[in-house]
Amino acid sequence: MDILREAPLGQLIRWVTRNTFLRYPEEFPTFKFPATWNALLNLAEKEQETTATIETVNEQTLSSSQTSRESIFAFPGTCELEVENFEQQHLENDLDLEDGHLSQTKSRLETAPFTEERLEIEAELALERTQTRPIVPQKTADGNILVDWYTTDDAANPQNWSNTKRFVVSLIICLYTFVVYTGSAIYTSSAQGVMEKFNVGPTAASLPLSLYVLAYGIGPLLWAPLSEIPVIGRSPVYAVTMTLFTILSLPTALAENFAGLLVLRFLQGFFGSPCLAIGAATMQDMYSLLYLPFALTAWVSAAYCGPSVGPLLSGFAVTAKGWRWSLWEILWAAGPIFLVMFTLLPETSTPNILLRRAHRLRNLTGEKRLRAQCEIDQKNLRPSAILLDAITKPMEITIKDPAIAFVNLYMALVYGIYYSFFEVFPLVYPVYYGFSLGMIGVVFTCVLVACLIGVAIYCLYLHFILIPDIVANGLRAQESRLVPALFACFGPTIGLFIFGWTARASIHWIVPTIGITIYAASVFIIMQCLFVYVPLSYPQYAASLFAANDFLRSALACGSILFARPLFINLGVAKGVSVLGGLSVIGIFGMFALWTFGAKLRARSKFAIV
């Protein structure tokens, strides 16, 4: 019932029934207000009464000429002593400051998500969450009581969810991400049919794929800041956009003109992009800093494998049923995932959860001083200013910070090369090896195999090297996270040259396929290292930087889909792929330069935390 209540369907049921069904604990008559909170509220009331009494006595004293100066100050001293005694009594009887000290939430502006301090606190919290201890809410200078978790093992806190619940939520996010990313490349099998149906050339027939990719790079610039607004949260963004993505899949499969197909594919990518924008943030909501990389690995794997599985899913079907079949498959995949998300995907944003709790507690007690931290943080901020800063900040950092500029451009390059394979495979395997359209899709599974190899290598590195080192020695400099990439950065160049110069009829097809596997596995490891390096160095801008990274990657991928085919046709497969392999050499020098000079670059950056 807790999962259903937090899911979009449960919130809709609550709204329709005016909170009669699926009620929260605070909405039941049997709910008992925590004693620690009562103590602070009573103390605050006592202070207010004392202050009011002091003001009244002072006014009366000033108006009476018979009262001595000593008597004016006698009563305040007495009241201060009374308040101190009251506070001490309640703290001794009801509060345990040490037990709840580490569990209090902080403003997002005050908390750097990736620091040594956070790692130490999380280690202590992991022990505290095994016990039920009351958490002392903080009181602000103006008398507000900050709404927090009730206990260290509060079930509403996503960090306290059971492993099963976190696994289910993570699985839903990964499946959602996989479906959206599969929706891009699943179209490749339909390109020939689109050319014949709408009488367009190969470049134009690639536009439905390239526009989809471009759109899911633009989307994060909007969806990421929206999901960070506490009053909105992540769940509504997921629910609304996935609803539109699923609905749009129907007219896309029925499009009767080429312009309509282009517009609908763009909108599909745009509304599917929240998985790219806030999928990592959802994982961060649930998992501690030490084990977050494992969750991110699963999420990135879903995104990485989606495009490679798409042609496999549509290749044989399009051959047998026609070009529209690939677009129907998007609807069939999106429909069940949408129903699961709508029914079972809970809200994970801590500010949103505590904001709604504060609202319920104010309704219960009538006490306006009960406030969530985010209400205080954003009290004087204008929504337009928040949105403008979220949109402009990514590009500002990319332009002004050389380390981030390299990371974004390098990842854009490898992503663009990755998508260029969708244009080179039809020029190699049918021509040299006589593969059918369906068999070309089977060849794409080499990327899936490469991803599994990359996951295994990276997870073994985390389990046996990185995590034991952090536990024993604490967090090292951020550049230490780049060590696996120093070995993997040679892989893209090696893999591309193997593919380019062995893709010919005289050499067995498995040899160029091995080249693609080497390329894809090494790129996966590189992306994982860089995905961790960015938030470690720039925690307060992590969401903005990932949005910029998504945009630049998708923009170059969009362009590569259009220029790759002319490149390979005009230069030949060997020379065309060699051009890409030569460009990837830049990444080798850049990766070692970032590892060597990264600390100095961060020291000179006004955005980084050194």
matplotlib code that plots the C-alpha trace (Angstrom):
import matplotlib.pyplot as plt

x = [0.0, 2.9, 4.3, 0.8, 0.2, 3.4, 3.0, 1.1, -1.9, -2.1, -1.7, -4.5, -6.8, -6.0, -6.9, -10.2, -11.3, -10.0, -7.4, -10.0, -8.2, -4.5, -4.0, -0.6, 0.0, -0.5, -4.0, -5.2, -7.0, -4.6, -1.5, 0.7, 2.8, 6.4, 7.3, 10.5, 8.5, 5.9, 8.6, 10.0, 6.6, 5.7, 9.0, 8.4, 5.0, 6.4, 9.0, 6.3, 4.2, 7.2, 8.1, 4.6, 4.5, 7.8, 6.6, 3.4, 5.2, 7.7, 4.9, 3.2, 6.5, 7.4, 4.0, 4.3, 6.6, 6.4, 8.2, 11.9, 14.4, 15.4, 11.9, 12.0, 14.7, 13.8, 11.0, 12.9, 15.7, 13.1, 11.5, 14.8, 15.6, 12.2, 12.7, 16.1, 14.7, 11.8, 14.2, 16.5, 13.6, 12.2, 15.5, 16.3, 13.0, 12.1, 15.1, 18.4, 20.4, 23.3, 21.0, 19.4, 22.2, 23.6, 20.2, 18.9, 18.4, 20.2, 19.5, 20.7, 22.6, 24.5, 25.2, 28.0, 26.8, 30.3, 32.7, 34.7, 32.3, 29.3, 31.1, 31.8, 28.2, 26.7, 28.8, 27.4, 23.9, 24.1, 24.6, 21.9, 19.3, 19.5, 18.0, 14.9, 16.0, 14.0, 15.4, 15.4, 14.0, 15.9, 14.5, 15.4, 16.2, 12.7, 11.0, 10.2, 10.4, 12.1, 10.1, 12.4, 12.3, 10.7, 13.3, 16.6, 14.8, 11.8, 10.3, 9.5, 13.2, 14.3, 17.7, 15.9, 13.9, 14.5, 16.8, 13.9, 12.0, 15.1, 15.7, 12.2, 12.4, 15.8, 14.6, 11.6, 13.9, 16.3, 13.5, 12.1, 15.5, 16.0, 12.7, 13.3, 16.9, 15.7, 13.1, 15.9, 17.8, 14.8, 13.9, 17.0, 15.5, 12.7, 14.9, 14.6, 10.8, 10.5, 12.6, 10.2, 7.0, 7.8, 10.2, 13.1, 16.8, 19.0, 20.0, 16.4, 15.4, 17.9, 16.2, 13.6, 16.5, 18.7, 15.8, 14.8, 18.4, 18.6, 15.3, 16.3, 19.4, 17.3, 14.7, 17.0, 17.6, 14.0, 13.1, 16.2, 15.5, 11.7, 12.4, 14.6, 11.7, 10.4, 6.8, 6.9, 9.4, 10.4, 7.3, 5.0, 7.7, 8.0, 4.3, 3.3, 6.1, 5.8, 2.1, 2.8, 5.6, 3.2, 0.3, 2.6, 3.8, 0.4, 0.2, 3.9, 3.2, 0.3, 1.9, 0.9, 3.3, 7.1, 6.8, 4.4, 6.7, 9.6, 7.7, 6.3, 9.7, 11.1, 8.3, 8.8, 12.4, 11.7, 9.1, 11.1, 14.2, 13.4, 15.0, 18.2, 17.7, 16.8, 17.4, 20.7, 19.1, 16.6, 19.4, 21.2, 18.0, 18.0, 21.7, 24.5, 27.6, 29.7, 27.4, 25.8, 28.3, 26.8, 23.3, 24.6, 26.3, 23.0, 21.3, 24.0, 24.0, 20.3, 20.9, 24.0, 22.4, 19.1, 20.3, 22.1, 19.1, 16.7, 17.8, 17.7, 14.1, 13.0, 15.2, 13.3, 9.9, 10.3, 11.4, 8.2, 5.6, 6.8, 8.5, 5.8, 6.4, 9.4, 7.3, 4.5, 7.1, 7.9, 4.2, 4.1, 7.2, 6.2, 2.6, 3.5, 6.3, 4.0, 1.5, 4.1, 5.5, 2.1, 1.2, 4.4, 7.0, 7.1, 8.5, 12.1, 12.9, 13.6, 12.6, 9.3, 8.5, 9.3, 7.4, 4.3, 4.8, 5.1, 1.8, 0.1, 1.5, 0.3, -3.2, -3.1, -1.9, -2.8, 0.8, 2.2, 5.7, 6.2, 8.2, 10.2, 13.8, 13.0, 10.2, 12.8, 15.5, 13.3, 11.2, 12.7, 13.6, 11.6, 10.8, 11.9, 15.3, 15.7, 14.8, 17.0, 20.0, 19.4, 19.4, 22.4, 24.6, 25.5, 26.8, 28.6, 30.6, 31.4, 32.8, 34.7, 36.0, 38.6, 38.2, 34.5, 34.9, 37.2, 34.8, 31.8, 33.5, 35.2, 32.0, 30.2, 32.8, 32.6, 28.8, 28.8, 31.1, 28.8, 25.8, 27.7, 27.8, 24.1, 25.1, 28.2, 26.8, 24.5, 27.5, 29.6, 27.7, 25.1, 27.7, 30.7, 29.0, 25.5, 23.7, 20.0, 18.3, 17.5, 21.1, 22.4, 20.3, 22.0, 25.4, 24.4, 24.3, 28.1, 27.5, 25.4, 28.2, 30.7, 28.5, 28.4, 32.2, 32.5, 30.1, 32.0, 35.3, 34.1, 32.1, 35.1, 37.2, 34.6, 34.3, 37.9, 39.9, 38.0, 35.5, 38.1, 40.5, 37.9, 36.9, 40.6, 41.9, 39.0, 38.2, 41.2, 41.6, 38.8, 41.3, 41.8, 38.4, 39.9, 42.4, 40.3, 39.8, 43.6, 43.7, 40.4, 41.1, 43.2, 40.3, 38.3, 41.2, 42.2, 38.7, 38.0, 41.1, 40.4, 36.9, 37.9, 40.7, 39.3, 35.8, 36.2, 35.0, 38.4, 38.3, 35.7, 32.9, 33.7, 37.0, 35.5, 32.8, 35.5, 36.8, 33.4, 33.2, 36.6, 35.5, 32.1, 33.5, 36.2, 33.8, 31.5, 34.3, 35.4, 31.8, 31.4, 34.6, 33.7, 30.1, 31.6, 34.4, 32.0, 29.8, 32.8, 34.5, 31.4, 28.7, 26.6, 26.3, 26.0, 22.5, 23.3, 26.5, 24.8, 22.2, 24.9, 26.7, 23.4, 22.8, 26.3, 26.4, 23.0, 23.7, 26.9, 25.2, 22.4, 24.9, 26.9, 23.9, 23.6, 27.3, 28.4, 26.9, 28.4, 31.7, 31.8, 30.6, 33.0, 36.1, 35.3, 34.7, 38.3, 39.4, 36.1, 36.4, 40.1, 39.1, 37.0, 39.8, 42.3, 39.9, 39.6, 43.4, 42.7, 40.9, 44.0, 46.1, 43.2, 42.5, 46.1, 46.2, 43.1, 44.5, 47.8, 46.6, 43.0, 43.8, 45.4, 42.6, 40.1, 42.1, 41.8, 38.1, 35.5, 33.0, 34.9, 35.3, 39.0]
y = [0.0, 2.3, 1.8, 2.3, 5.5, 7.1, 6.1, 8.4, 6.2, 6.4, 10.2, 10.4, 8.2, 10.4, 13.5, 12.1, 10.8, 13.9, 11.9, 9.4, 6.4, 5.6, 7.9, 8.7, 8.0, 11.7, 11.5, 8.7, 9.6, 7.3, 9.1, 10.3, 13.4, 12.6, 13.6, 15.3, 17.6, 18.3, 19.4, 21.9, 23.2, 23.6, 25.3, 27.7, 28.5, 29.1, 31.4, 33.3, 33.7, 34.8, 37.4, 38.7, 39.0, 40.8, 43.3, 43.9, 44.4, 46.7, 48.8, 49.0, 49.8, 52.6, 54.2, 54.1, 56.6, 54.8, 51.6, 51.6, 50.9, 47.7, 46.3, 46.8, 44.2, 41.9, 40.1, 39.4, 37.7, 35.6, 34.6, 33.8, 31.5, 29.9, 29.3, 27.7, 25.4, 24.5, 23.8, 21.7, 19.7, 18.8, 18.0, 15.7, 14.0, 13.8, 14.6, 12.9, 15.3, 12.9, 10.1, 12.3, 14.7, 13.0, 12.2, 15.7, 16.8, 19.8, 22.3, 21.2, 24.4, 23.4, 19.8, 18.9, 15.4, 14.0, 14.9, 13.1, 14.5, 13.0, 9.6, 9.6, 10.7, 8.0, 5.4, 6.4, 6.7, 3.2, 2.0, 4.3, 3.1, -0.4, 1.0, 3.1, 6.4, 9.6, 12.5, 15.9, 18.5, 21.7, 25.1, 28.1, 31.6, 32.9, 30.1, 27.6, 23.9, 22.0, 19.0, 16.0, 12.2, 11.0, 8.3, 7.1, 4.2, 6.2, 4.1, 7.2, 7.9, 6.3, 5.6, 3.4, 1.4, -2.4, -3.8, -5.4, -2.1, -0.3, -3.1, -2.9, 0.9, 0.6, -2.1, 0.1, 3.0, 0.8, -0.8, 2.7, 3.9, 0.8, 1.3, 4.9, 4.3, 1.3, 3.5, 5.4, 2.7, 0.4, 2.6, 1.8, -1.3, 0.8, 3.3, 1.5, 1.3, 5.0, 5.8, 3.8, 5.0, 8.8, 8.9, 10.4, 9.8, 8.0, 11.1, 12.2, 8.7, 9.0, 12.1, 10.2, 8.6, 11.7, 14.0, 11.5, 11.5, 15.3, 15.6, 13.4, 15.6, 18.8, 17.4, 17.2, 20.9, 21.3, 18.1, 18.1, 21.5, 20.7, 17.5, 19.4, 21.8, 20.3, 21.1, 19.0, 16.2, 13.4, 11.2, 13.7, 14.4, 10.7, 10.1, 13.0, 12.6, 8.8, 9.2, 11.5, 9.3, 6.3, 8.2, 9.7, 6.2, 5.5, 8.3, 7.9, 4.3, 5.6, 8.7, 9.2, 11.9, 12.4, 15.8, 14.3, 11.4, 13.8, 15.9, 12.9, 11.3, 14.5, 14.7, 11.1, 11.7, 14.9, 13.3, 10.2, 12.1, 12.3, 8.8, 10.5, 13.7, 12.3, 8.6, 9.1, 11.4, 8.8, 6.3, 8.9, 9.4, 5.7, 4.6, 5.8, 7.4, 4.2, 1.9, 4.4, 3.5, 0.0, 1.4, 3.9, 1.1, -0.7, 2.4, 3.3, -0.3, 0.0, 3.2, 1.7, -1.5, 0.0, 1.2, -2.0, -4.2, -2.0, -3.3, -6.9, -6.4, -4.8, -6.4, -9.7, -8.1, -5.3, -7.8, -9.8, -7.2, -3.9, -0.7, 0.4, -2.7, -1.1, 1.9, -0.4, -2.3, 1.0, 1.2, -2.4, -1.9, 1.5, 0.5, -2.1, 0.0, 3.0, 0.9, -0.3, 3.2, 4.7, 2.0, 1.2, 4.0, 6.0, 9.5, 9.4, 13.1, 13.8, 17.6, 16.6, 13.9, 16.2, 19.1, 17.1, 15.8, 19.4, 20.2, 17.3, 18.2, 21.8, 20.5, 18.1, 20.6, 24.0, 24.9, 27.2, 27.0, 23.5, 24.0, 21.9, 23.0, 23.6, 26.0, 28.2, 27.8, 28.9, 31.4, 34.4, 32.7, 33.4, 30.4, 32.2, 32.8, 29.2, 28.0, 30.5, 29.6, 25.9, 26.4, 28.7, 27.3, 24.1, 25.9, 28.5, 25.9, 24.0, 27.1, 28.5, 25.2, 23.3, 20.0, 19.9, 21.1, 18.1, 15.6, 16.8, 17.0, 13.6, 11.9, 13.6, 12.2, 8.6, 8.8, 10.2, 7.4, 4.9, 6.1, 6.2, 2.4, 2.4, 3.7, 1.7, -1.8, -1.8, -0.9, -3.8, -6.9, -7.2, -6.1, -8.2, -11.1, -11.3, -10.7, -10.0, -7.1, -9.4, -10.7, -7.1, -6.7, -9.8, -8.3, -5.3, -7.7, -7.4, -4.1, -5.9, -8.4, -5.5, -3.9, -7.0, -7.2, -3.6, -4.0, -7.0, -5.3, -2.1, -3.8, -6.0, -2.9, -1.3, -4.4, -5.4, -2.2, 1.1, 0.4, -1.4, 1.5, 4.1, 2.2, 1.9, 5.3, 7.6, 9.4, 10.2, 13.0, 12.9, 12.0, 8.6, 7.6, 7.9, 5.1, 2.4, 4.9, 5.3, 1.7, 1.8, 4.9, 2.9, 0.6, 2.9, 3.5, -0.1, -1.3, 1.2, 0.4, -3.4, -2.9, -0.5, -2.6, -6.1, -5.4, -7.0, -10.2, -11.9, -11.8, -13.6, -11.4, -12.2, -10.2, -6.7, -7.6, -8.2, -4.7, -3.3, -5.2, -3.9, -0.4, -0.6, -2.3, 0.3, 3.2, 1.9, 1.9, 5.4, 6.7, 5.2, 6.8, 10.2, 10.0, 9.6, 12.2, 15.1, 15.1, 14.5, 17.7, 19.8, 18.5, 21.6, 21.7, 18.0, 18.1, 21.0, 19.3, 16.1, 18.0, 19.8, 16.5, 14.9, 17.7, 17.8, 14.0, 13.8, 16.8, 15.2, 11.8, 13.5, 15.0, 11.8, 9.8, 12.3, 12.7, 9.1, 7.5, 10.1, 9.8, 6.0, 6.1, 8.8, 7.6, 3.9, 2.0, 1.5, 5.2, 6.5, 4.5, 5.4, 9.1, 8.3, 6.2, 9.0, 11.4, 9.0, 9.3, 12.8, 11.1, 9.2, 12.3, 14.1, 11.4, 11.3, 15.1, 15.2, 12.7, 14.6, 18.2, 17.8, 18.9, 22.1, 22.8, 22.4, 24.6, 27.4, 26.8, 28.9, 26.1, 23.1, 21.8, 21.1]
z = [0.0, 0.7, -2.8, -4.4, -2.3, -3.5, -7.1, -9.6, -9.5, -5.7, -5.7, -8.3, -6.1, -3.1, -5.1, -6.5, -3.0, -1.2, 0.7, 2.0, 0.6, 0.8, 3.8, 5.3, 9.0, 9.9, 8.5, 10.8, 14.1, 16.0, 14.8, 17.8, 17.3, 18.2, 21.7, 20.6, 18.2, 20.9, 23.3, 20.8, 19.9, 23.5, 24.2, 21.3, 22.6, 26.1, 24.6, 22.7, 25.8, 27.8, 25.2, 25.1, 28.9, 28.9, 26.3, 28.3, 31.6, 30.0, 28.5, 31.9, 33.7, 31.3, 31.8, 35.6, 37.2, 40.6, 39.4, 39.9, 37.2, 39.0, 38.7, 35.0, 34.5, 37.4, 35.5, 32.2, 34.2, 35.9, 32.6, 31.0, 33.9, 33.5, 29.8, 30.5, 33.1, 30.8, 27.9, 30.0, 31.5, 28.0, 26.5, 29.4, 29.4, 25.7, 23.5, 22.7, 20.7, 20.1, 18.9, 16.3, 15.4, 12.3, 10.8, 10.3, 6.8, 5.4, 2.7, -0.7, -0.8, 2.3, 1.5, -1.0, -2.2, -2.7, 0.1, 2.8, 5.4, 3.7, 3.4, 7.1, 8.0, 5.7, 7.4, 10.8, 9.5, 8.1, 11.7, 13.1, 10.5, 12.0, 15.2, 15.9, 17.4, 17.5, 15.4, 16.9, 14.5, 14.2, 15.1, 13.0, 14.3, 13.5, 15.4, 12.6, 13.3, 10.4, 9.4, 9.2, 9.5, 12.7, 13.4, 12.0, 10.4, 9.1, 6.3, 4.3, 3.8, 0.4, 2.0, 4.5, 1.9, 1.9, -0.7, -2.5, -2.8, -4.1, -6.5, -7.9, -8.3, -9.9, -12.3, -13.3, -14.1, -16.0, -18.1, -18.8, -19.9, -22.0, -23.8, -24.6, -25.9, -27.9, -29.5, -31.2, -33.1, -33.6, -36.5, -38.5, -40.0, -41.4, -43.3, -46.6, -46.3, -45.5, -48.6, -50.8, -49.0, -49.0, -52.0, -50.1, -50.1, -47.6, -45.7, -45.3, -44.3, -41.4, -40.0, -37.9, -36.1, -35.8, -34.7, -32.0, -30.7, -30.8, -28.9, -26.0, -25.7, -25.5, -23.1, -20.0, -20.2, -19.2, -17.2, -15.0, -13.3, -13.1, -11.2, -8.7, -7.8, -4.5, -5.1, -8.3, -7.6, -9.9, -10.0, -11.8, -14.4, -15.1, -15.2, -17.5, -20.0, -20.2, -20.8, -23.7, -25.0, -25.1, -26.6, -29.3, -30.3, -31.8, -34.4, -35.1, -36.3, -38.4, -40.0, -43.6, -44.5, -44.0, -42.3, -39.7, -39.1, -38.4, -36.0, -34.1, -33.8, -32.4, -29.8, -28.9, -28.1, -26.2, -23.9, -23.5, -22.2, -18.5, -18.1, -19.3, -17.3, -13.8, -13.9, -12.1, -9.6, -8.7, -8.0, -5.9, -3.8, -2.8, -2.6, -0.4, -1.9, -1.5, -3.4, -5.8, -8.6, -8.8, -9.3, -11.9, -13.7, -14.1, -15.3, -17.8, -19.1, -19.9, -21.8, -23.6, -24.6, -25.8, -29.2, -29.9, -29.2, -31.3, -34.7, -33.5, -32.3, -35.6, -38.2, -38.9, -38.1, -40.6, -43.3, -42.7, -41.8, -43.3, -42.2, -39.7, -37.6, -35.8, -34.7, -33.5, -31.4, -29.5, -28.5, -27.4, -25.3, -23.9, -22.9, -20.2, -18.8, -18.6, -16.6, -14.2, -13.7, -13.2, -10.6, -8.8, -9.2, -6.0, -5.3, -4.3, -3.9, -0.3, -0.5, -2.1, 0.5, 3.4, 1.8, 1.6, 5.2, 6.4, 4.7, 6.4, 9.8, 9.4, 8.6, 11.5, 14.2, 12.7, 13.6, 10.8, 12.2, 10.9, 7.7, 5.3, 4.6, 0.9, 1.8, 3.6, 0.9, -1.9, -0.1, -1.9, -5.2, -8.3, -10.5, -13.6, -12.1, -11.1, -14.6, -16.3, -14.2, -14.8, -18.6, -18.9, -16.2, -18.1, -21.1, -19.0, -17.1, -20.4, -22.0, -19.0, -17.5, -19.6, -17.7, -18.2, -21.8, -22.5, -20.7, -22.6, -26.0, -25.6, -24.5, -27.4, -29.8, -28.6, -28.6, -32.1, -33.3, -31.5, -33.5, -36.8, -36.7, -37.5, -40.9, -41.5, -40.7, -43.7, -45.9, -44.5, -43.6, -46.5, -49.0, -47.9, -46.1, -47.6, -44.3, -44.4, -42.6, -39.6, -39.4, -39.3, -36.1, -34.7, -35.3, -33.2, -30.2, -30.1, -28.3, -25.8, -25.2, -24.9, -22.3, -20.2, -20.4, -19.4, -16.5, -15.2, -15.4, -13.8, -11.0, -10.2, -9.9, -7.6, -5.4, -5.0, -5.4, -5.1, -2.3, 0.0, -0.6, 0.3, 3.4, 4.5, 3.4, 2.8, -0.4, -2.6, -5.2, -7.8, -10.5, -8.9, -10.3, -13.8, -13.4, -15.3, -18.1, -18.5, -19.7, -21.5, -23.5, -25.9, -26.7, -29.0, -31.3, -31.4, -32.0, -34.7, -36.7, -36.4, -37.7, -40.5, -42.0, -41.5, -42.9, -46.2, -47.9, -47.6, -43.8, -41.7, -40.4, -36.8, -37.0, -37.6, -35.1, -32.5, -33.3, -32.5, -29.3, -28.1, -29.0, -27.2, -24.0, -23.6, -24.2, -21.5, -18.9, -20.0, -19.7, -16.2, -15.0, -16.4, -15.0, -11.5, -12.0, -12.9, -9.8, -7.5, -8.7, -9.3, -6.9, -6.7, -10.5, -11.2, -12.6, -14.9, -16.1, -16.9, -18.8, -20.9, -21.4, -22.6, -25.0, -26.5, -26.9, -28.5, -30.8, -32.2, -32.4, -34.4, -36.8, -37.1, -38.2, -41.1, -42.1, -41.4, -44.5, -47.0, -45.2, -45.6, -49.2, -50.3, -48.5, -48.2, -45.0, -44.2, -44.6, -43.2, -40.0, -39.8, -39.7, -36.6, -35.1, -35.6, -33.8, -30.9, -30.4, -29.1, -26.2, -25.2, -24.8, -23.2, -20.6, -19.4, -19.4, -17.3, -14.9, -14.6, -14.6, -13.4, -9.8, -11.1, -13.5, -10.7, -8.4, -11.0, -11.7, -9.9, -10.3, -8.9, -5.3, -5.0]

ax = plt.figure().add_subplot(projection="3d")
ax.plot(x, y, z, "-o")
ax.set_aspect("equal")
plt.show()
